[in-house]
Amino acid sequence: MFSCNQEAEKENTSNIISESESLVDFVNPLMGTDSSFDLSNGNTYPAIATPWGMNFWTPMTSKMGDGWTYKYDENRIRGIKQTHQPSPWINDYAAFSLMAVTGDLKYQEDERQSWFSHKAETVKPHHYSVYLADYDVTAEVTPTERAAHFKFTFPDNQSYILLDAFFKGSMVKIIPEERKIIGYCRNNKGGVPENFHNYFVAEFDKDFEVTHTWGDNWKLSKNSKENKGEHVGAIVGFKTKRGEAVHVKVASSFISLEQAELNLNREIGTDTFDATRAKAKASWETELNKITVEDDNMDNIRTFYSCLYRVLLFPRKLHELDKDNNVVHYSPYNGEVLPGYMFTDNGFWDTFRAVFPFFNMVYPELNSQIMGGLANTYKESGWLPEWASPGHRDCMIGSNSSPIISDAFLKGVDVENVDLLLEAMIKNATTAENRPLSNGNVIKSVGREGIDYYNKLGYVPYDVGINENAARTLEYAYADFTIAQMAKKLGKEDLANTFYKRSLNYKHLFDSETGWMRGKNEDGSFQSPFNPLKWGDAFTEGNSLHYTWSVFHDVNGLIDVMGGKEAFVNQLDAVFNMPPDFDNSYYGFTIHEIREMQIMNMGNYAHGNQPIQHMIYLYNYANASYKTQEKIREVLTKLYTPTPDGYCGDEDNGQTSAWYVFSALGFYPVTPAVNEYVIGSPLFKKATIHLENGKTFQISAPNNSKENVYIQSGTLNSKAYNKSFITFDAIQNGGELYFEMDSIPNKNWANDADSVPYSLSSNLKQ
């Protein structure tokens, strides 16, 4: 898959990006869009948005309600929609679309779709443009946080713009004297209160000569100005001359129509399309410039900034600014309009691993706001979120709000309501009752499923009707560690000791006979029969070969139960060296995560899904860091490209991208809630992180190349550095981490006891 070959370039020259060069032009929002239910190359859509914006916009090649809203290999567009979709599996909410047609009126979505070509499509984070061939129209959109500016360039014809308010409850009203369409949409896939609405206002710069609406079952109401029902839409029409541009300014609000109007006036107002586009581009330039890189290989640079773009999309802002500029939000938990921050569209099972550690490193102020949003979620629902879109959703497992909060607090992020958040973390870890409901069913991803068993036995049993029990046990144990870390920092020693002890519960599941983690029955016996290649069952979207390594906080303890460092390294090697065999019997078919592992030719290593993404870095804990370096570089250059098939599995809310961003810089947060990053193999000759505190941290590897993947020696601020990790504080203090690289591994680098990253067992022994 790795497509770039820069051998023609001079070996020792780097592409230094000048200050005047636009980093946004390196971003390809189409990376990952060549995906399907059967095989994910990212499962992304081109998000036309500002960083963390409340609303994104994207072209629709698929039908309303299809989670794969934009498929790269499809060739017709039905409209450009406002989207809030975090994942095709979670699907969308509060969506509506705009579409232009000419000639005979076609408004039903199958009839109105137009052929297009990627050759006549411009896709940037801040600007989308496409030629609608059936109508000889160029449609463009550029975003703000809560609004967007459309530009439709028409031919000499009878022309129309359609606003489709989608199904599951909608309303439209055309106001010709104000050149406006207002209304609301209510579509969702769950996680909303009864009074949920997305209110919108669309303001045109051309008088309407035609006003129609449609109602349920696509029934056209000619010369009407208002409609309400299950699925309604509005049509406005006018005569146009060739090259005439009609502009539409659109904004929305979860609070009210008045707030939508306020959002429109505040964020676009009298700005031209070009001015809106320039502001949107500037917002991306500001964020992308937080990290600058230099390298020979332009595809590496394109991949880096395409991944960084994905990291900066989620979680999205759900809060708005009222008429007095106060931060307020519609609560997707209780339906009230309340003060304070709110963020949503995030699955913490994915993003606790690298996205939020990245925010703590580069965006502490943003993460402070997110922590405020988590406190508000707890106040409004009684629980911390684990998967929110926009409210609690029943998806994935674990207790991963705890590492997100703990890591922020321990990294010095300004976290208000610390005691309240700790209370919420402990509630998650101790309480089984009164978990929220959806359609009458308990949302199992909120709180801890099987917590009474876990706290009594030290594990969630295999044979008590709780699926993915071993994975839950391992994730709960790590979450307990993060609670202990936070409690310790707050001086709550007894509480910390309780949860440090619980964090060792992973040992209950280690089967010394097979050398793998294994489901355990309530009576203490291991599940039988046992196949470590079996996906699902006791594990989540993986098998025992993947989840055995989910002991983020105590790798040395895992090394001990495996029989020492040599046995540990052999077990790691085995995952890569075996064929990509699997047992899919739990699912009854080959899920896409299995297929993505199978086709990558890296044994049973499944980088396309999150549970194993830290695994390569674990060689460092056994003084075999050269193996980390070798395999990290292979993944960076083989499994990622800046193309529509550029990921090797789901790009989930920025996590798979954050892995790339961290790893390309040269280190990775194996253990959030610990003050260390584990060193890999830096991809670039030079990378500079511009920190929020005004300092810069530079990673330099001037003789880096495709062949020179191994670290020979290192210095930190010109002093010899022989550790296989770098501390958070060292980065925040600014300076330079320098590496000499070579094509031959140096097995002696970072090969002493002091060079090994943090493990709880080692700390307890001190």
Disulfide bonds with the S-S distance in Angstrom:
none
